[in-house]
Amino acid sequence: MVNTKKLTFFHATTHLIRGYNLNNLNILIIFIFRMMGNTSSLSKKDLLDALEIINYSIHVKKEKELRNLFGKVQYILPSRLIACGIVKINAGIKIDKILKIFNHSFPNDLIAFYLKLQYQKVDPVVRTALQNEGRIVRRTVIFKNYHDKLRKEYIKDASDIGILTGLSFGVCEHANSITTLFSFCDKDIERHRRHEIILGVLMHHLHLSVLKCCLPKNIQKLESTYSDTLTTREKEILKWVKEGKTNWEISCILNISESTIKYHLKNIFIKLDVTNRCQAVARAIHTKLLDL
């Protein structure tokens, strides 16, 4: 599993789009490396490819554009099979209702077979992704831990059709319990940590892009809610977070204490229904609360 708390690409994204020169771009990439912690798995090309995908995701509105977005993901990650389910979850963190399936590259008959047998009720990947919301989970690890009869039957079928190996994750809108569940299946995707890191960076952008295309009214409602909810000071702080500034740097810029910055950020996270800076900026950009 990969914790995505420190993953922040927005400062670099902004200036890449504005045509930053190579020297400044190098500085930005070093900054991103520092924010991400483990950098040994990613190259400069990985970062630039991820930045391009993030920029494209912000402007996705139609299903064709969404398919192009996942095509770009397949270009940089071994992910032969990609699908996303949009579901409503209940208080027990289980699927209450399937709202929509966005199938990028799974065989359609496989999706139909899955839904006909209601495998979402016994699929250990679904259960684990829901319980570890916002984290990347490895399918091979998950399948090793389940031994009851129903799941054994599902696992056998999963093995037969080649979806035992892959990376999955879920992202939840806690205000309305709508959750996206993503699966990226490929025999090679679990072999290198860079694949998990890149998916962690893209996670919330993919989530919001899917919602924009498949449930546009949901995003429109969020846009109006966030615009009215955040104070002027909170928007100002969020703007500097997008620029990659630390709490201490923002406190110096705004001439207020670092503890005050932390207080405002805590309120921002609550209002935007997020848990970290990366999610906050992603949501703010996709809901037009912040401009690039």
N, C-alpha and C positions, 0 to 999 in steps of 0.2 A: 504494500500500500504506500501511496505517496501523499504526504501532507502538503497542500498547496498554499499554505499561509504566506510564504515569502515570495511567491511567484508574481512579479510585477513587470509587465512589458509596455505599459502605456506611455511612459516618458519617451522611450525609444520609438514607439509607434508614431507618436505625434511628430517628432522631428524627422523621422524617416520620410513621412508623407510630405513634409515641407521642404524636402531636398537638402537635408543636412550634408555638409561636406564629409569626406571620408574620415578625416581626423576626428571630428566631433562624433561621428558615428562609432568609431573605435572606442571613444570614451564612454559612449552610451552602452555599448556592448559589455565593456568591463563593469559598468555600473550594474547591469542586469545580472551578470555572473555573480557579483557580490550579493545581490538580493536573493538569488536562487540557492545559494549555499553550495551544493554539489555541482561543480561545473565541468568535471572531467569528461562527461559523456556527450557534451554538446559542442559543436563547432560554430564558427561565425555564420556559416551558411545555414545551419539549423535555426539560429536565431533570426536571421533575415527571412527565411521561409516562414517561420512562425509569425513574424511581424506582418508579412504579406497576407497570411490567412486571417489574422485578427482584423486588419484593415478591411479586407473583403467582407468579413462576417458582419461588420457594423452596418453595411449597406444592403445586406440581403433582405429581400421583401417577398420574392416569389419562389415557388418550389423549384423552378429551373435553376435559380441562383443558389438555392440551398444544395441542390445536387452538385453544382459546380464547386461549392464550398467543400463538400466531402470528397470530391475528386481531388482537390488540392491537398487534403489531408492524406489521401491514399498516395499522393506523389511523394510525400516525405516520410510516410510510415508504412510498413508492411501490414496492410489491413484489407485483405481481399473481400471480407464480408463486413458490412456496416449496417446497423439498423438502430432505430431509436423508438422507444415507446413512450407516449405521453399518458400518464395515468393519474388517477385520483387515489390518494391513500387515506386510510382511516387512522383512528387514534392508536391502533395496535401496530402501526407502521406496516400494514399489508395493503395490497392493491384492492381498492373498493370497486374501481371501474376503469376500463381501458378507454381513453378518450380518442386516441389516434395512434396509428403505427406509421412511422416514416421509414420505409424500407429503401435503402440506397442500393444495396448490392446482394442481399440474401436472395436465394431463389424464392419466387412468390409462393410456390407450392409448399416450401418449407415453413414460411410464415403461416400459411393457411393451416398446415398440419399442427403447428405449435398451438394456434388459437383453438382449433377444433378440439384438441385433447386437453385444453385449458392448462397447459404446462406452466403458465405463469404462476399457478397456485402452488406448484411444487419445485419450481426452478430455484436451485440454491443460489444461483448468481443474482437473481432478482432479490431474494431475501437478504443476501449479504450486502448488495449495493444499497438497498434501502436502509439497512442498519448502519452502514458506514457512509452516509451521505456526504458527498464532496471529496471522496477519496477514490483513488484508482485501486481496483481489486483484480487479482490475477485469477483467471478461470481455472487453471490447473490446480492451484492451491485450494480453491473453494471445493472443487469436485472431490478432492481427497478426504474432505472432512464430513461427508454425508454418506450414511450407510443404510438408511431406512428403505423399505421396499419400494415405495412410490418414487423416491428420488433415484434409486438404483435403476429403475426402468427408464426414467428420463435420461440419466447419465449414459446408459447404453445407447439410446437413440442419438444423443449428442455426439457420442464417439463415432457412431456409424456415419454421421453426416459431416464430421470434421469441425465441430464447434467447441471442442473441449479446450482448445488453446486460444487465449485472447485476453484482452483487457476490457473491463467494464466499469461503469460508474453511474451514480445517480445524483441529480441535483434537484432540490425541493424548493418550491415557493411556499414558505410556511404560512403565509397569509391565507392561502386558499387550498393548501395541501396538494397542489398540482406538481407532479414530479416527472422529470425526463430521465429515462433509463437508456443508457447507450451501451452498445456492444461492438467491439472492434475485434474480429476473429481472424487469425492467421497463424500458421504454424511457426512463424518467425517473430511475431510481435513481442513475445515474452522474453526473447533471448538477450535483449540489450536494455539497460536502464534508461537510455536516452528516449526510448519510445514512451515510457511512463512519464518522464519529465515533460516532454513535449505535449502529451495529452493533458497533463495537469495544467499547463499554461493555457491550453485552448479550451479547457473544460467549460468554463462559464460563458465564454463567447459562443460555443456550440449550443449550449443550453438555451441562451437567449435568442439565438438565430432560429432555432427550431420553433420556439414559442412565437416569434414574430411571424413566421410563415404559417404555422398550423393553428395558432390561437391568437390572431392579431388583436382581438378585442381585449384580451388579457393584458397585453403590453400597453395598449392605449390607455387602459385604466391605470396602470402603474405610472405612466408618464404624467398624467394629471395629478395623481396622488402625491408623487415625490416632489413635483414642482411646488405644490402648496404646502408640503410638510417641512421641508428643510428651510432653516433660517438663512439669512444672508451670510452670516459668519460661517455656518456649516458648509455652504456652497463654496465659500472662499477657501476654506481648509481643504475641501475635497479637490478643488482645482489644483492646489499645491501637491496633494497626494498623487494626483495624476501626473504631475511633473517629476515625480520620483523623489520628492523631498522627505527627509526624516522628520519625526516629531520635533526634534531639537531645531532643525533648520527652519521649519514652519514657525516655531515659536519666536525665532530671531527675526524672521521676515515680518511677522505680524505684531512683534513687540508685546507678546503675552507669554505667560509661563508655559512650560512644557506640560505640566499637569492639566492646565486648561485645554491644551490641544487634545490630550488623551480623553478628557471629559467630553469634548465635542465629538471626537471620533466614536466614542462609545454610543452616543446618541445617534450619530449618522448610521452606524451599523444596525441599530435597533429599527430606525425608521426605514432603512432600505432592505431590511430583512436579510442581512448578510452577516458573516462572521469574521471577515478580514478585509484588508485594504484592496487586495486584488479583486475580490468579488464586488466591493463597493464601487470601484472605478469602472469595472466592466458593466455593471448595472446602470451607472450614471451615464455612460456613453451610449449604451444601447437604448436607453429611455429618453435620450436627448436632454438630460439634465446638464451634461457637460458637452462642450464642443471639442473637436480635435484641435 
